[in-house]
Amino acid sequence: MRILVYGAGVLGCNLAHLLYKSKKNVTLLARGSWYEEIKQNGVTIRHKFKIRNTNDKIRVINSLTDQDFYDIIFVALQYTQLESIIPILNQNPSKNIVFIGNNTCAKGYLDLLKEKNVLFGFFSAGGQRTSKYVDSFYLNEMTIGRIDNSHESDEWIKSIFQGTKMRLTIENKMDDWLKSHAAFILPFVYAAYYTGYDYRKIKKDKVFLYKIIDSVREYYDVLKELGYEVLPKSDYEFVTSKKIKCYIFLKLCCYTALGDLCVCDHAKNGKNEMIKLNDEFRELLANAMLRTPHADVLEKYIPNK
């Protein structure tokens, strides 16, 4: 199976690394000086929480032509970059496309790629890329699937990752899942901007920490009113019946590097993506009758374009 990872940021490099070390036929698409770095020296990843770094001599290209064919293309670009590659994907003969990452408008991408088999996924990784290496972590976890609640792609998905250490969750309501994910992370992102990317500033502010939790719950309730399912279901319990556990998790983010790795780094390096994600999510919420007073206060801290 010929696999292309389109995008060589934190997500793309970690996904390519995981596939490559499992002997998959994987190619990575990178641009500019980063393409030259990978071509010359391979993909170097400094793995947080692990003793050694890795260097993979992954095949790398800097463009996708209409002559190239892959059994599957994983698109691992920032959300703001997705629309720019739609014409490239439509002109390419490869049929199977998986968008990896934040996305509140999954159905719209099916409409833009009508001749393709389009799936969506979320790969748990974080960190930042430098000019020479990727400084990051990944959890060997991916949620992936269709948006039509059909199971017709389940076995094919499993075959892609057969032999890897990836822990798969196949979810075929990925539009609901991705909207739920946006509802969960946005209040955390608001807090990152409020603190200047330093959660340590709010580690003793119990009122503010609970405002984050209540904001997530408000967003979840609005999604439910609009007819979406909150997924995974355990996340709704996390901010309602298990609210104390959520508070402890937030405190952990404030007192350790977890907040930087999971939220602050991406809020800082992917600011335009967070702004777009917030704009689209708030536009969705405008269709609901329920109000979000806690989230409205925090949302004011997101930067202007």
C-alpha positions as CSV (number, residue, x, y, z in Angstrom):
1,M,0.0,0.0,0.0
2,R,1.5,3.3,-1.1
3,I,0.9,6.0,1.5
4,L,1.5,9.8,1.2
5,V,1.6,12.1,4.2
6,Y,0.8,15.5,2.8
7,G,2.3,18.0,5.2
8,A,5.5,17.8,7.3
9,G,4.6,19.6,10.5
10,V,4.4,18.0,13.9
11,L,1.4,15.8,12.9
12,G,2.7,14.8,9.5
13,C,6.3,14.0,10.7
14,N,5.1,11.9,13.7
15,L,2.5,10.0,11.5
16,A,5.1,9.4,8.8
17,H,7.6,8.2,11.5
18,L,5.1,5.8,13.0
19,L,4.3,4.3,9.6
20,Y,7.9,4.2,8.5
21,K,9.2,2.3,11.5
22,S,6.5,-0.3,10.9
23,K,7.9,-0.9,7.4
24,K,5.1,0.9,5.5
25,N,5.7,2.3,2.0
26,V,5.4,5.9,3.1
27,T,6.3,9.2,1.4
28,L,6.3,12.6,3.0
29,L,5.4,15.9,1.2
30,A,7.3,18.9,2.6
31,R,8.1,22.4,1.3
32,G,11.0,24.8,1.0
33,S,14.0,24.5,3.3
34,W,12.2,21.8,5.3
35,Y,12.0,19.7,2.2
36,E,15.7,20.2,1.6
37,E,16.5,19.3,5.2
38,I,14.6,16.1,5.1
39,K,16.0,15.2,1.7
40,Q,19.5,15.6,3.0
41,N,19.3,14.5,6.6
42,G,16.0,12.6,7.0
43,V,13.3,13.4,9.6
44,T,14.7,14.0,13.0
45,I,12.3,13.9,15.9
46,R,13.2,14.7,19.5
47,H,10.7,12.6,21.4
48,K,9.6,14.2,24.7
49,F,9.4,11.6,27.5
50,K,11.6,9.2,25.6
51,I,15.3,8.6,26.1
52,R,16.5,8.7,22.5
53,N,15.7,10.7,19.3
54,T,14.9,9.1,16.0
55,N,16.1,9.9,12.4
56,D,14.2,8.3,9.5
57,K,15.3,8.4,5.9
58,I,11.8,8.8,4.6
59,R,11.2,9.4,1.0
60,V,10.3,13.0,0.5
61,I,8.7,15.0,-2.3
62,N,7.8,18.7,-2.6
63,S,4.8,18.6,-4.9
64,L,1.9,16.3,-5.9
65,T,1.3,16.0,-9.6
66,D,-1.5,14.5,-11.6
67,Q,0.8,11.6,-12.5
68,D,1.4,10.5,-8.9
69,F,-0.8,7.7,-7.4
70,Y,-1.1,6.7,-3.8
71,D,-3.5,4.2,-2.2
72,I,-4.1,6.7,0.5
73,I,-3.2,10.3,1.1
74,F,-3.2,11.6,4.7
75,V,-3.6,15.4,4.7
76,A,-1.8,16.7,7.7
77,L,-1.9,20.5,7.1
78,Q,-3.1,23.3,9.4
79,Y,-6.8,23.9,9.0
80,T,-6.2,27.3,7.3
81,Q,-4.3,25.5,4.5
82,L,-6.8,22.9,3.5
83,E,-8.8,24.8,0.9
84,S,-5.6,25.6,-1.1
85,I,-4.9,22.0,-1.8
86,I,-8.4,21.0,-3.0
87,P,-7.6,21.6,-6.7
88,I,-4.4,19.5,-6.3
89,L,-6.3,16.6,-4.8
90,N,-9.0,16.8,-7.4
91,Q,-6.5,16.6,-10.2
92,N,-4.6,13.7,-8.7
93,P,-5.8,10.2,-9.5
94,S,-5.6,8.9,-5.9
95,K,-9.0,8.2,-4.5
96,N,-8.7,7.8,-0.8
97,I,-8.1,11.0,1.2
98,V,-8.0,11.3,5.0
99,F,-7.9,14.8,6.6
100,I,-6.0,14.6,9.9
101,G,-6.6,17.4,12.5
102,N,-9.1,20.0,13.5
103,N,-12.1,20.5,11.2
104,T,-15.6,21.9,12.0
105,C,-16.9,21.6,8.4
106,A,-16.2,18.0,7.5
107,K,-19.2,17.7,5.2
108,G,-18.1,20.6,3.2
109,Y,-14.9,18.8,2.2
110,L,-17.0,15.8,0.9
111,D,-18.8,18.3,-1.4
112,L,-15.4,19.7,-2.6
113,L,-14.0,16.2,-3.3
114,K,-17.1,14.5,-4.8
115,E,-15.1,11.9,-6.8
116,K,-13.0,10.9,-3.8
117,N,-13.5,8.6,-0.8
118,V,-13.0,11.2,2.0
119,L,-12.5,10.3,5.6
120,F,-11.4,12.2,8.7
121,G,-9.1,11.5,11.6
122,F,-7.4,13.0,14.6
123,F,-3.9,11.9,15.6
124,S,-2.9,12.7,19.2
125,A,0.4,14.6,18.9
126,G,1.8,17.9,19.9
127,G,5.0,20.0,20.0
128,Q,6.7,22.3,17.5
129,R,9.0,22.1,14.5
130,T,12.3,23.8,14.2
131,S,14.5,24.3,11.1
132,K,16.4,21.0,11.9
133,Y,14.1,18.8,13.8
134,V,10.7,18.2,15.3
135,D,10.4,18.6,19.1
136,S,7.3,16.7,20.0
137,F,5.4,13.7,21.4
138,Y,2.7,11.4,20.1
139,L,0.4,9.0,21.9
140,N,0.0,6.2,19.3
141,E,-3.7,7.0,19.2
142,M,-5.9,7.9,16.3
143,T,-9.6,8.4,16.0
144,I,-10.6,7.9,12.3
145,G,-13.6,7.2,10.1
146,R,-16.4,8.4,7.9
147,I,-19.1,10.9,8.6
148,D,-22.1,8.9,7.3
149,N,-22.2,6.4,10.2
150,S,-21.4,3.6,7.7
151,H,-19.0,0.8,8.5
152,E,-18.0,0.0,5.0
153,S,-14.4,1.4,5.4
154,D,-13.7,-0.2,8.8
155,E,-11.6,-3.2,7.6
156,W,-9.8,-1.0,5.0
157,I,-8.8,1.4,7.8
158,K,-7.5,-1.5,10.0
159,S,-5.4,-2.8,7.1
160,I,-3.6,0.6,6.7
161,F,-2.3,0.4,10.3
162,Q,-1.9,-3.4,10.5
163,G,1.5,-4.1,12.0
164,T,1.8,-0.6,13.6
165,K,1.5,0.2,17.3
166,M,-1.3,2.7,16.5
167,R,-4.3,2.4,18.9
168,L,-7.2,2.9,16.6
169,T,-10.7,4.1,17.4
170,I,-12.9,3.8,14.4
171,E,-15.7,6.4,14.6
172,N,-18.0,6.9,11.7
173,K,-19.7,10.0,13.0
174,M,-16.5,12.0,12.6
175,D,-18.3,15.3,11.9
176,D,-19.9,15.1,15.3
177,W,-16.6,14.0,16.8
178,L,-14.7,16.9,15.3
179,K,-17.3,19.4,16.4
180,S,-17.2,17.9,19.9
181,H,-13.4,18.2,19.9
182,A,-13.6,21.9,18.9
183,A,-16.1,22.4,21.8
184,F,-13.6,20.8,24.2
185,I,-10.4,22.5,23.1
186,L,-11.5,26.1,22.4
187,P,-12.1,27.1,26.0
188,F,-8.6,25.7,26.8
189,V,-7.2,27.8,23.9
190,Y,-9.0,30.9,25.2
191,A,-7.2,30.4,28.5
192,A,-3.8,30.0,26.7
193,Y,-4.3,33.5,25.1
194,Y,-5.5,34.9,28.4
195,T,-2.3,33.7,30.1
196,G,0.1,34.6,27.3
197,Y,0.7,30.9,26.7
198,D,1.6,30.3,30.4
199,Y,-0.9,28.2,32.3
200,R,1.1,28.6,35.4
201,K,-0.4,32.1,35.8
202,I,-3.8,30.5,36.6
203,K,-2.7,27.5,38.6
204,K,-4.2,28.9,41.8
205,D,-7.2,30.6,40.2
206,K,-10.0,28.2,41.0
207,V,-12.7,30.4,39.7
208,F,-11.1,30.8,36.3
209,L,-10.3,27.1,36.0
210,Y,-13.9,26.2,36.7
211,K,-15.0,28.8,34.1
212,I,-13.0,26.8,31.5
213,I,-14.8,23.7,32.5
214,D,-18.3,25.4,32.5
215,S,-17.5,26.8,29.0
216,V,-16.8,23.4,27.6
217,R,-20.1,22.1,29.1
218,E,-22.0,25.1,27.6
219,Y,-20.5,24.3,24.1
220,Y,-21.5,20.7,24.5
221,D,-25.0,21.5,25.5
222,V,-25.4,23.8,22.4
223,L,-24.1,21.0,20.1
224,K,-26.7,18.6,21.6
225,E,-29.5,21.2,21.1
226,L,-28.4,21.5,17.4
227,G,-28.8,17.7,17.0
228,Y,-25.1,16.7,17.2
229,E,-23.9,13.8,19.3
230,V,-21.2,14.7,21.8
231,L,-18.3,12.2,21.1
232,P,-16.7,10.5,22.8
233,K,-19.6,10.3,25.3
234,S,-17.2,10.1,28.2
235,D,-16.1,13.7,27.5
236,Y,-19.5,15.1,28.4
237,E,-19.3,13.2,31.7
238,F,-15.8,14.7,32.3
239,V,-17.3,18.2,32.5
240,T,-20.5,17.4,34.3
241,S,-20.7,14.3,36.6
242,K,-16.9,14.0,36.8
243,K,-16.2,17.7,37.0
244,I,-13.8,17.4,39.9
245,K,-11.6,15.0,37.8
246,C,-11.6,17.6,35.0
247,Y,-10.5,20.3,37.5
248,I,-7.6,18.0,38.7
249,F,-6.6,17.6,35.0
250,L,-6.6,21.3,34.5
251,K,-4.5,21.8,37.6
252,L,-2.1,19.2,36.3
253,C,-1.8,21.2,33.0
254,C,-1.0,24.3,35.0
255,Y,1.7,22.8,37.2
256,T,3.4,20.7,34.6
257,A,4.5,20.9,31.0
258,L,1.3,19.2,30.0
259,G,-0.5,22.5,29.4
260,D,2.3,23.7,27.1
261,L,2.4,20.4,25.1
262,C,-1.3,19.9,24.8
263,V,-2.6,23.5,24.3
264,C,-0.2,26.5,24.6
265,D,2.3,25.5,22.0
266,H,-0.4,24.9,19.4
267,A,-2.3,28.0,20.4
268,K,0.9,30.0,19.8
269,N,2.2,28.3,16.7
270,G,-1.2,27.7,15.1
271,K,-2.8,31.0,15.9
272,N,-4.5,31.5,12.5
273,E,-5.9,28.0,12.7
274,M,-7.4,28.6,16.2
275,I,-8.9,31.9,15.0
276,K,-10.6,30.2,12.0
277,L,-11.7,27.2,14.1
278,N,-13.3,29.6,16.6
279,D,-15.0,31.8,13.9
280,E,-16.6,28.7,12.3
281,F,-17.6,27.2,15.7
282,R,-19.2,30.4,16.9
283,E,-21.0,30.8,13.6
284,L,-22.4,27.3,14.2
285,L,-23.5,28.2,17.8
286,A,-25.4,31.3,16.5
287,N,-28.1,28.9,15.3
288,A,-28.9,27.7,18.8
289,M,-31.3,29.1,21.4
290,L,-29.1,28.2,24.4
291,R,-26.7,30.9,25.5
292,T,-23.0,30.4,26.6
293,P,-22.3,33.1,29.2
294,H,-19.1,31.6,30.6
295,A,-17.6,30.8,27.1
296,D,-18.6,34.3,25.9
297,V,-16.3,35.8,28.5
298,L,-13.4,33.6,27.7
299,E,-13.8,33.9,23.9
300,K,-13.0,37.6,24.1
301,Y,-9.3,36.7,24.7
302,I,-8.8,35.1,21.3
303,P,-6.5,37.4,19.2
304,N,-7.7,39.5,16.3
305,K,-6.7,38.4,12.8
